[in-house]
């Protein structure tokens, strides 16, 4: 098995390909097809969306982190995705049956221009950014992951939220045939739902995510589109989204409904406020043997603490 | 090659069987530390979080050996299995060994050996308190497991003391249930098994009393 550790300053392949050549890739491909060098299917894959061969996503790195990346193998084989089983390695085994095409995301509720967007259109809607974020699970483990996506704020601006919209509610696909976990009682009710205050959702760190490690999301990581909110516990970053609704009151969220004294609506990473059953002061970074200290807001305090000024964080955990 | 005799297996089978999971764990850790890449952990069967996995694995084997220990008394009533009586003490001691390793790895590698963190964890988190209490109840049982201690205590007092094992069963069943996130079936299966083993001790005794009255 090949595990590639790329240092953050290492140039990606896309960075060493001349832009002009990259921009003319379709012409180049067409020429190759004409010459009978490549099957025509390759061109079909290249048209309509920036998803290239092997699921490659073209993006520009806009955010690095001076911490080593968690290996692709760990990122894709250590997942909490109860729709595909309770064990951490279950999603990698069981998510193969998830069909991510056709797929669309509906954005409606208190907006001027509700829309249903096809996934391939969504991918092509805005320039894709690669951002390296820390990822902190409520279970006290963490990773460092290079995500690919665009700010959620851009998508929300597109549908023009009304003045009455105060919160954003998110919903995962509801299909027990594709998601075997939904046929069990692992959670009280399906589909998985999450929510944010509108100003949290508009925060530039909130990433609507379509890929990781330069490729489209693997199914077990929440394909084809998920949320990534690096300052919150992982369960807030809902996977396989089909619906985004703008609403005027605090929406129900799955883990909060499941166990309200354990999982709050905000769920901001906070070493000071323990989970009732374990401490949140430390975390186990995947790839390290010994635990490390957890940072307030997972290290993103400078950027997001303003959202919660004046709030009692013990009460609104 | 001569096959090991039945006598040998009856004597040492339990030790071999119970040492196997520990040997496997030590072997995997040896490979992991030798390789030097912590992320090789998953490929070695230690999951991406080797320390967390180790704590859970040791705890699970402690519960499994507790179930086996408690299963001996009902099983030895079957005449063909009467020889199992000799397995009760080694199984009980293996339960103590796995529970102690479980506690040691948690204390050493999760809390980095900090007693103040341990006290904080025990006071703050119910499931840790229950687990800790379970281990503390096991401690006197392990210490009085020798023939000499039975003699010194007297069979009756020794037996009364060793009924603490029932308390341990209740504590660890709840400890496991409270540990997992959401509703998971596994800890409930162990709780049902332990509950069943405890019930088997209550029911025949009540029936025996009734039978005595009927005479």
Interface residues (C-beta under 8 A of the other chain):
Chain A: X1 X3 X70 X71 X73 X74 X77 X78 X82 X86 X88 X89 X139 X141 X185 X186 X187 X258 X259 X274 X276 X277 X278 X279 X284 X286 X287 X288 X289 X290 X291
Chain B: X37 X38 X39 X42 X43 X47 X48 X49 X50 X51 X52 X109 X110 X112 X117 X120 X121 X124 X125 X126 X127 X178 X179 X181 X182 X183 X184
